[in-house]
Amino acid sequence: MVRLTRIYTRGGDRGQTSLGDGRRVAKHHLRVEAYGTVDEANATIGLARLHTGGEADAMLARVQNDLFDLGADLCRPGEGSAEEDSALRVLDAQVERLEREIDRLNAELQPLSSFVLPGGTAASAHLHLARTVTRRAERLVSALAEREAVNPAALRYLNRLSDHLFVLARYLNDRGTRDVLWRPGRHRRE
């Protein structure tokens, strides 16, 4: 259990922070950028949840918890393994849960004939924002994985989560009937 009795420590006043293994790095280190952007994605999902309820809200609550797991995973360098004693790592089971939810939601949607613009309902618009922040987090984790060891399930989770947020956004747009579709070149001559 985490217990925070002091919020400020002054430990970062010179632009350094500690990773999960105790190593000090610059606050702009790619690993810190990656898990910081995961935290930002989590915050945008929190905003979306102000406009959801029921099953969608339960899904997003699980995702928010998963994203904290993912942040803990990323702040501790290494890929992780079954033998590792204390590192919290994202598991493929979490990715598979997202896939099952995507498949179930998508089965109730009509196929797309165009790209979807963010909008429709408030929940959908917020989920599209969360999707774009998640994609940015994915790009940062991908870049980090080219330089340092990263749990491969972490990258898979982010990739699948952006798909999940897209499908859930459509689902919350009255099962796609309120989707705002892109009309290529529609306003070029107005």
PyMOL commands that set and color helices and strands:
alter all, ss='L'
color gray80, all
select helices_A, chain A and resi 30-49+54-75+92-106+122-147+152-171
alter helices_A, ss='H'
color red, helices_A
select strands_A, chain A and resi 16-18+24-26+116-117+180-181
alter strands_A, ss='S'
color yellow, strands_A
deselect
rebuild
show_as cartoon
